[in-house]
Amino acid sequence: MKNADFNQRRKNATPRGVGVMCDFYAQQADNATITDVEGAEYIDFAAGIAVLNTGHRHPKVVQAIEKQLAHFTHTAYQIVPYESYVGLAEKINELTPIAGETKTAFFTTGAEAVENAIKIARCHTGRPGVIAFGGGFHGRTYMTMALTGKVKPYKVGFGPFPGSVFHAVYPSEARGISVQDSIRSLESLFQCDIEPQQVAAIIFEPVQGEGGFNVAPAEFVAALRALCDQHGIVLIADEVQSGFARTGKLFAMHHYAHQADLMTMAKSLAGGMPLSAVAGKAAIMESPLPGGLGGTYAGNPLSIAAAHAVIDAVNDEKLCERAVQLGDKLRAVLENAVETCAALSDIRGVGSMIAAEFSDPATGAPSAAAAQAVQKQALAEGLLLLTCGPHGNVIRFLYPLTIPDAQFDAALAIIKNALLTVKPVS
């Protein structure tokens, strides 16, 4: 069948609420290449929305899943446990940048990890309040929608949301929001909305994903840590998108001198298999009673096996170092394009978590049209890109860190051309 045939079937069988970007259908995927049902090939700079730092079907991941498949696919860890879950928890405890004794629990999705992190923080503190940040994305469940700092499309028509959730502003040099502005917004919340002694947790992304790859300044992380210490608040770092070598470190929090109390992770943790985790200080993680955490599929053995393989691949192939190398090459291309693409207004990120922002050069207003034009031109040349940001005017680059050099260079050439052809229409 043709892509058009599948598209019609999709429209007939599935609701529009599950938005689909591409009009072609995957038949095969290997490393950084997707082949559709008609045989067309695409270079994948979306990676399943940051899920495939180790690429499609990494040999280590495939081998690990096949090996586990020969033993068992599911017992429910809470009913009949298995060593691989415990072994992966031990690895995460060792690798997570949190000092002292740590513990880890596994779940299935990023949203589920965030929900459980909030549960753990509330149980530990006995407090109801949670503070998140504008532009942040934490999931599509009711609690995570409440935490997410972007209305359209995530919140439209779904209210009311859980209470005791508040939003502060996130630092952004591109938008003129300083660290001081952000801290003042937190202090304003304490004065006008909720006393700090009623706040269980502050949750933030060290690099905002959907928000446009805004990188938290070190001064901001230090200030959050100081506020949380002062008021007995649990600091949660949401690393669902930034984890597992994307930023040039295993976790983005490795870039900072100050640490979180809890961390959430998912996406590239298991190389395309559904797995998430909450890791954190043992004294906090131990707060819920037995049975308070878990889920039928939480820590699925096939996904656990895949995660062991991902960690091995990151180490064996030095993917943290490669993230820096690839990110430097991409940044150089984008910086060189500033002179010829007037709409390219900002380049930011760390490691291979790089984004390009587009604005109308005449007015300075965010230009989603320019970002979409780059995305459309790139797709026409066989390169898959994603947009993001509060105004949809940011392109994020999420290539597998295992992408071959020649293919990466070919993608950079497509990006150069797409930037040359875009017209800065607001």
Buried (B, 14 or more C-beta within 10 A) or exposed (E): EEBEEBBEEEEEEEEEEEEEEBEBBEEEBEBBBBBBBEEEEBBBBBBBBBBBBBBBBBEBBBEBBEEBEEEEEEEBBBEEEBEBBBEBBEBBBEBBBBEEEBBBBBBBBBBBBBBBBBBBBBBBBEBBBBBBBBBBBBBBBBBBBBBBBBEEEBBEEEEEBBEBBBBBBBBBEBBEBBBEBBBEBBEEBBEEBBEBEBBBBBBBBBBBBBBBBBBBBEBBBBBBBEBBEEBEBBBBBBBBBBBBBBBBBBBBBBBBEBBBBBBBBBBBBBBBBBBBBBBBBEEBBBBBEEEEBBBEBBBBBBBBBBBBBBBBBBEEBEBBEBBBBBBEBBBEBBEEBBEEBBBBBBBBBBBBBBBBBBBBBEEEEBBBBBBBBBBEBBBEBBBBBBBBBBBBBBBBBBBBBBBEEEBBEBBBEBBBBBBEBBEBEB
